[in-house]
Amino acid sequence: MARRFLIIIILISILIFGEIFYCYEANVPNVPVPCYINNLTCQLYNNWMNILYNIVIPSGLMAVFGILTIVNVRKRIVHPARSTTIAVGIHRTNRQPRMRKIDRHLRKILLVQVYFK
């Protein structure tokens, strides 16, 4: 299984970064940078891949793992058992708005964290 993932990651990396061999030209005279991009298509591809690879994918992963953390925290809350059914009914109705408020706060924190990465 690990070998399969390793091969998949290597193939994806070759697809993403393989354009370097085609698009970049090294040691071009009278150019301010050491490596020069040949044409506009290569430059646009390079820019979009950098945006995807450095911004979109990490932010998406942060959002997914943050949401999964919130779901896990919510499932892990342990509440003591009440001795009477009346107290449980009152406790449950008071708890629901409080849990919604906590969930809203956690979602806000997650969105701010992902936005300001």
N, C-alpha and C positions, 0 to 999 in steps of 0.2 A: 504494500500500500504506500509506504513512504517513497519507494523508488518511482512509483507512478506519479505521485505529487511532484517529486523532484524533476521528472521529465517534463511534466506539464508546465512547471514554473520556468524551466529553461527554455521551452518552446515559446512561451508568452514573452519572455525577456528578449529572445531573438527577434520576435515579431515587432516588439516595441522599439528596441534599440538597434535593429538591423539597418535602419535608414542612415545611420552614421556613416557606413561604408560607401553609400551612394551619394548622399547629400553634401558631405563635408569635403573640402579640398584644403590640404595642408600646404603651408609655406607659399602662399600667394604673394607676389611682390606688390608693394604699395597699398597694403590693406592694414588697418589698425589692429586687427586681431590675428592671432596665429592660425586659427582655423576659420575658414570662410564658407558660408552656405551658398550653394550653387544657384538656386532659383527660389522664387516666391512660394511655390508649392511645398518645397522641402522646409522652408522656414515656417509656414503655417502648420504643417504636420508636426514639426518639432515643438512649436509653441503649444499646440493643443495636447500633445502627448505629455508635455511637462505639466500643464494644468491638470490633466486627468490623473497623472501619476503622483503628483506632489500635493494636490489640493482635494480633488473630488473623492478619490479612493480613501485616503486617510480620514477625511471628514465623515464619509459614509460609514466606515468601520467604527469610528468613535460613536456615531449616533446609534448604530446597531448594538454595540456592546453596552452603551449607556442604557438603552431601553431594556436590554436583557437584564442588566443589573437592577434596574427599577422593578422589573417583573419578579426577579428572584428575591429581592428584599421584601416585596409585598407578600410573596408566598411564605417567607420564613417567619413572619410575625407570629409569635406564640401568645395566645391570650389565656389567662387562667379561667378555669371553669367556675361558673356561678352556681350557688346552691339552690336558688329559686328560679323558676322560669320567668317570673315577672322582671327580675333584675336583668336577666339575659336579654329580654325584649327591649328594655329601656336602654341597656348598654349598647345593643346593636343599632338602634336608631340614632343614638348620639355618636356612634363611631363612624357611621357611613359618611356624613358630611366632613368629619375630621380627616378620614382617609382620602376623600376626594381632594381636600385642600392640600394634604401632604403630597399627593400625586401631582397636583398642579405645580407645586413648588419644585418638586424633583424634575418635572418636565422643563420648567423654565431654566433651572440650573443647567440641565443637559443641553438645551438649545443655546444658551449663552456660551457654554464651554465649547460646543462644536463651532459656533459662529466666530468666536475670538481665538480659536485654536492657537 
